[in-house]
Amino acid sequence: MFALTLSRFFEFKTSQKVVWVLKLVEELERVPSQYLKKLSGSEEIWEVLIDSGSNTFRILGFFAKGSLVILTNGFGKKSMKTPLSEINLAQKLRKDWLERNKS
């Protein structure tokens, strides 16, 4: 179902690559840094890296409650540096999620 939803936003091959990379993040104990890295200078925000052909996509998120991954926002990447506006959005969404899920 998730792949079908993605296909509304991406070409089919790109959707498959997104799902494949997210499965790596979910299933591997140690995900290679070419697919997942912590953004330096951020408040526990991680970046999922997806390269498909000549296109580069990033999905930001964070870990909560042990191994639960919360994906906050995604974007097409056009430069080497992750846009500060995207990092700020991810941090805002993380803070909001943590406030709503206190336990």
CNS distance restraints for C-alpha pairs under 8 A (distance, minus, plus):
assign (resid   1 and name CA) (resid   5 and name CA) 6.44 0.50 0.50
assign (resid   2 and name CA) (resid   6 and name CA) 6.26 0.50 0.50
assign (resid   2 and name CA) (resid  19 and name CA) 7.89 0.50 0.50
assign (resid   3 and name CA) (resid   7 and name CA) 6.19 0.50 0.50
assign (resid   3 and name CA) (resid  15 and name CA) 6.00 0.50 0.50
assign (resid   3 and name CA) (resid  16 and name CA) 6.78 0.50 0.50
assign (resid   3 and name CA) (resid  19 and name CA) 6.59 0.50 0.50
assign (resid   4 and name CA) (resid   8 and name CA) 7.06 0.50 0.50
assign (resid   5 and name CA) (resid   9 and name CA) 7.56 0.50 0.50
assign (resid   6 and name CA) (resid  10 and name CA) 6.01 0.50 0.50
assign (resid   6 and name CA) (resid  15 and name CA) 5.54 0.50 0.50
assign (resid   7 and name CA) (resid  11 and name CA) 5.90 0.50 0.50
assign (resid   7 and name CA) (resid  12 and name CA) 5.58 0.50 0.50
assign (resid   7 and name CA) (resid  15 and name CA) 5.68 0.50 0.50
assign (resid  10 and name CA) (resid  14 and name CA) 5.86 0.50 0.50
assign (resid  10 and name CA) (resid  15 and name CA) 5.71 0.50 0.50
assign (resid  11 and name CA) (resid  15 and name CA) 6.22 0.50 0.50
assign (resid  12 and name CA) (resid  16 and name CA) 6.28 0.50 0.50
assign (resid  13 and name CA) (resid  17 and name CA) 6.33 0.50 0.50
assign (resid  13 and name CA) (resid  52 and name CA) 7.79 0.50 0.50
assign (resid  14 and name CA) (resid  18 and name CA) 6.21 0.50 0.50
assign (resid  14 and name CA) (resid  52 and name CA) 5.78 0.50 0.50
assign (resid  15 and name CA) (resid  19 and name CA) 6.30 0.50 0.50
assign (resid  16 and name CA) (resid  20 and name CA) 6.10 0.50 0.50
assign (resid  17 and name CA) (resid  21 and name CA) 6.14 0.50 0.50
assign (resid  17 and name CA) (resid  50 and name CA) 7.21 0.50 0.50
assign (resid  17 and name CA) (resid  51 and name CA) 7.99 0.50 0.50
assign (resid  17 and name CA) (resid  52 and name CA) 6.85 0.50 0.50
assign (resid  18 and name CA) (resid  22 and name CA) 6.18 0.50 0.50
assign (resid  18 and name CA) (resid  50 and name CA) 6.44 0.50 0.50
assign (resid  19 and name CA) (resid  23 and name CA) 6.14 0.50 0.50
assign (resid  20 and name CA) (resid  24 and name CA) 6.44 0.50 0.50
assign (resid  21 and name CA) (resid  25 and name CA) 6.46 0.50 0.50
assign (resid  21 and name CA) (resid  35 and name CA) 6.78 0.50 0.50
assign (resid  21 and name CA) (resid  48 and name CA) 7.83 0.50 0.50
assign (resid  21 and name CA) (resid  49 and name CA) 7.98 0.50 0.50
assign (resid  21 and name CA) (resid  50 and name CA) 6.95 0.50 0.50
assign (resid  22 and name CA) (resid  26 and name CA) 6.20 0.50 0.50
assign (resid  22 and name CA) (resid  48 and name CA) 7.79 0.50 0.50
assign (resid  23 and name CA) (resid  27 and name CA) 5.89 0.50 0.50
assign (resid  24 and name CA) (resid  28 and name CA) 5.54 0.50 0.50
assign (resid  24 and name CA) (resid  31 and name CA) 6.65 0.50 0.50
assign (resid  25 and name CA) (resid  31 and name CA) 5.99 0.50 0.50
assign (resid  25 and name CA) (resid  35 and name CA) 7.88 0.50 0.50
assign (resid  25 and name CA) (resid  36 and name CA) 7.32 0.50 0.50
assign (resid  26 and name CA) (resid  69 and name CA) 7.96 0.50 0.50
assign (resid  31 and name CA) (resid  35 and name CA) 6.82 0.50 0.50
assign (resid  31 and name CA) (resid  36 and name CA) 6.35 0.50 0.50
assign (resid  32 and name CA) (resid  36 and name CA) 6.52 0.50 0.50
assign (resid  33 and name CA) (resid  37 and name CA) 5.47 0.50 0.50
assign (resid  34 and name CA) (resid  49 and name CA) 6.69 0.50 0.50
assign (resid  35 and name CA) (resid  48 and name CA) 5.58 0.50 0.50
assign (resid  35 and name CA) (resid  49 and name CA) 4.71 0.50 0.50
assign (resid  35 and name CA) (resid  50 and name CA) 6.67 0.50 0.50
assign (resid  36 and name CA) (resid  46 and name CA) 6.90 0.50 0.50
assign (resid  36 and name CA) (resid  47 and name CA) 5.64 0.50 0.50
assign (resid  36 and name CA) (resid  48 and name CA) 4.63 0.50 0.50
assign (resid  36 and name CA) (resid  49 and name CA) 5.98 0.50 0.50
assign (resid  37 and name CA) (resid  46 and name CA) 5.62 0.50 0.50
assign (resid  37 and name CA) (resid  47 and name CA) 5.40 0.50 0.50
assign (resid  37 and name CA) (resid  48 and name CA) 6.82 0.50 0.50
assign (resid  37 and name CA) (resid  49 and name CA) 8.00 0.50 0.50
assign (resid  38 and name CA) (resid  44 and name CA) 7.06 0.50 0.50
assign (resid  38 and name CA) (resid  45 and name CA) 6.08 0.50 0.50
assign (resid  38 and name CA) (resid  46 and name CA) 4.22 0.50 0.50
assign (resid  38 and name CA) (resid  47 and name CA) 6.11 0.50 0.50
assign (resid  39 and name CA) (resid  44 and name CA) 7.56 0.50 0.50
assign (resid  39 and name CA) (resid  45 and name CA) 5.89 0.50 0.50
assign (resid  39 and name CA) (resid  46 and name CA) 5.56 0.50 0.50
assign (resid  39 and name CA) (resid  47 and name CA) 6.49 0.50 0.50
assign (resid  42 and name CA) (resid  87 and name CA) 7.29 0.50 0.50
assign (resid  42 and name CA) (resid  91 and name CA) 7.70 0.50 0.50
assign (resid  43 and name CA) (resid  91 and name CA) 6.49 0.50 0.50
assign (resid  44 and name CA) (resid  62 and name CA) 6.25 0.50 0.50
assign (resid  44 and name CA) (resid  63 and name CA) 7.84 0.50 0.50
assign (resid  45 and name CA) (resid  60 and name CA) 6.66 0.50 0.50
assign (resid  45 and name CA) (resid  61 and name CA) 5.65 0.50 0.50
assign (resid  45 and name CA) (resid  62 and name CA) 5.12 0.50 0.50
assign (resid  45 and name CA) (resid  87 and name CA) 7.54 0.50 0.50
assign (resid  45 and name CA) (resid  90 and name CA) 7.02 0.50 0.50
assign (resid  45 and name CA) (resid  91 and name CA) 6.87 0.50 0.50
assign (resid  46 and name CA) (resid  60 and name CA) 5.70 0.50 0.50
assign (resid  46 and name CA) (resid  61 and name CA) 5.41 0.50 0.50
assign (resid  46 and name CA) (resid  62 and name CA) 5.63 0.50 0.50
assign (resid  47 and name CA) (resid  58 and name CA) 6.38 0.50 0.50
assign (resid  47 and name CA) (resid  59 and name CA) 5.78 0.50 0.50
assign (resid  47 and name CA) (resid  60 and name CA) 4.63 0.50 0.50
assign (resid  47 and name CA) (resid  61 and name CA) 6.57 0.50 0.50
assign (resid  48 and name CA) (resid  58 and name CA) 5.59 0.50 0.50
assign (resid  48 and name CA) (resid  59 and name CA) 5.05 0.50 0.50
assign (resid  48 and name CA) (resid  60 and name CA) 6.21 0.50 0.50
assign (resid  48 and name CA) (resid  61 and name CA) 7.94 0.50 0.50
assign (resid  49 and name CA) (resid  56 and name CA) 7.60 0.50 0.50
assign (resid  49 and name CA) (resid  57 and name CA) 6.34 0.50 0.50
assign (resid  49 and name CA) (resid  58 and name CA) 5.06 0.50 0.50
assign (resid  49 and name CA) (resid  59 and name CA) 6.91 0.50 0.50
assign (resid  50 and name CA) (resid  56 and name CA) 5.86 0.50 0.50
assign (resid  50 and name CA) (resid  57 and name CA) 5.07 0.50 0.50
assign (resid  50 and name CA) (resid  58 and name CA) 6.09 0.50 0.50
assign (resid  51 and name CA) (resid  55 and name CA) 5.88 0.50 0.50
assign (resid  51 and name CA) (resid  56 and name CA) 4.53 0.50 0.50
assign (resid  51 and name CA) (resid  57 and name CA) 6.27 0.50 0.50
assign (resid  52 and name CA) (resid  56 and name CA) 6.29 0.50 0.50
assign (resid  55 and name CA) (resid  76 and name CA) 7.48 0.50 0.50
assign (resid  55 and name CA) (resid  77 and name CA) 7.86 0.50 0.50
assign (resid  56 and name CA) (resid  76 and name CA) 5.88 0.50 0.50
assign (resid  56 and name CA) (resid  77 and name CA) 5.38 0.50 0.50
assign (resid  56 and name CA) (resid  78 and name CA) 7.36 0.50 0.50
assign (resid  57 and name CA) (resid  74 and name CA) 7.24 0.50 0.50
assign (resid  57 and name CA) (resid  75 and name CA) 5.78 0.50 0.50
assign (resid  57 and name CA) (resid  76 and name CA) 4.41 0.50 0.50
assign (resid  57 and name CA) (resid  77 and name CA) 5.41 0.50 0.50
assign (resid  58 and name CA) (resid  74 and name CA) 5.46 0.50 0.50
assign (resid  58 and name CA) (resid  75 and name CA) 5.53 0.50 0.50
assign (resid  58 and name CA) (resid  76 and name CA) 6.32 0.50 0.50
assign (resid  58 and name CA) (resid  77 and name CA) 6.52 0.50 0.50
assign (resid  59 and name CA) (resid  71 and name CA) 6.86 0.50 0.50
assign (resid  59 and name CA) (resid  72 and name CA) 7.38 0.50 0.50
assign (resid  59 and name CA) (resid  73 and name CA) 5.72 0.50 0.50
assign (resid  59 and name CA) (resid  74 and name CA) 4.04 0.50 0.50
assign (resid  59 and name CA) (resid  75 and name CA) 6.59 0.50 0.50
assign (resid  60 and name CA) (resid  71 and name CA) 5.91 0.50 0.50
assign (resid  60 and name CA) (resid  72 and name CA) 5.70 0.50 0.50
assign (resid  60 and name CA) (resid  73 and name CA) 5.45 0.50 0.50
assign (resid  60 and name CA) (resid  74 and name CA) 6.03 0.50 0.50
assign (resid  60 and name CA) (resid  87 and name CA) 7.63 0.50 0.50
assign (resid  60 and name CA) (resid  90 and name CA) 6.39 0.50 0.50
assign (resid  61 and name CA) (resid  69 and name CA) 6.95 0.50 0.50
assign (resid  61 and name CA) (resid  70 and name CA) 5.36 0.50 0.50
assign (resid  61 and name CA) (resid  71 and name CA) 4.12 0.50 0.50
assign (resid  61 and name CA) (resid  72 and name CA) 4.94 0.50 0.50
assign (resid  61 and name CA) (resid  73 and name CA) 7.06 0.50 0.50
assign (resid  61 and name CA) (resid  90 and name CA) 6.47 0.50 0.50
assign (resid  61 and name CA) (resid  94 and name CA) 7.69 0.50 0.50
assign (resid  62 and name CA) (resid  69 and name CA) 5.81 0.50 0.50
assign (resid  62 and name CA) (resid  70 and name CA) 5.41 0.50 0.50
assign (resid  62 and name CA) (resid  71 and name CA) 6.67 0.50 0.50
assign (resid  62 and name CA) (resid  72 and name CA) 7.85 0.50 0.50
assign (resid  62 and name CA) (resid  94 and name CA) 7.10 0.50 0.50
assign (resid  63 and name CA) (resid  67 and name CA) 6.12 0.50 0.50
assign (resid  63 and name CA) (resid  68 and name CA) 5.60 0.50 0.50
assign (resid  63 and name CA) (resid  69 and name CA) 4.66 0.50 0.50
assign (resid  63 and name CA) (resid  70 and name CA) 6.23 0.50 0.50
assign (resid  64 and name CA) (resid  68 and name CA) 5.15 0.50 0.50
assign (resid  64 and name CA) (resid  69 and name CA) 6.26 0.50 0.50
assign (resid  64 and name CA) (resid  70 and name CA) 7.08 0.50 0.50
assign (resid  72 and name CA) (resid  89 and name CA) 7.99 0.50 0.50
assign (resid  72 and name CA) (resid  90 and name CA) 5.53 0.50 0.50
assign (resid  72 and name CA) (resid  93 and name CA) 6.37 0.50 0.50
assign (resid  72 and name CA) (resid  94 and name CA) 7.40 0.50 0.50
assign (resid  73 and name CA) (resid  86 and name CA) 7.44 0.50 0.50
assign (resid  73 and name CA) (resid  89 and name CA) 7.60 0.50 0.50
assign (resid  73 and name CA) (resid  90 and name CA) 6.39 0.50 0.50
assign (resid  77 and name CA) (resid  82 and name CA) 7.40 0.50 0.50
assign (resid  82 and name CA) (resid  86 and name CA) 7.28 0.50 0.50
assign (resid  82 and name CA) (resid  87 and name CA) 7.35 0.50 0.50
assign (resid  83 and name CA) (resid  87 and name CA) 6.62 0.50 0.50
assign (resid  84 and name CA) (resid  88 and name CA) 6.03 0.50 0.50
assign (resid  85 and name CA) (resid  89 and name CA) 6.13 0.50 0.50
assign (resid  86 and name CA) (resid  90 and name CA) 6.24 0.50 0.50
assign (resid  87 and name CA) (resid  91 and name CA) 6.19 0.50 0.50
assign (resid  88 and name CA) (resid  92 and name CA) 6.10 0.50 0.50
assign (resid  89 and name CA) (resid  93 and name CA) 6.15 0.50 0.50
assign (resid  90 and name CA) (resid  94 and name CA) 6.04 0.50 0.50
assign (resid  91 and name CA) (resid  95 and name CA) 6.15 0.50 0.50
assign (resid  92 and name CA) (resid  96 and name CA) 6.20 0.50 0.50
assign (resid  93 and name CA) (resid  97 and name CA) 6.07 0.50 0.50
assign (resid  94 and name CA) (resid  98 and name CA) 6.10 0.50 0.50
assign (resid  95 and name CA) (resid  99 and name CA) 6.17 0.50 0.50
assign (resid  96 and name CA) (resid 100 and name CA) 6.30 0.50 0.50
assign (resid  97 and name CA) (resid 101 and name CA) 6.08 0.50 0.50
assign (resid  98 and name CA) (resid 102 and name CA) 6.05 0.50 0.50
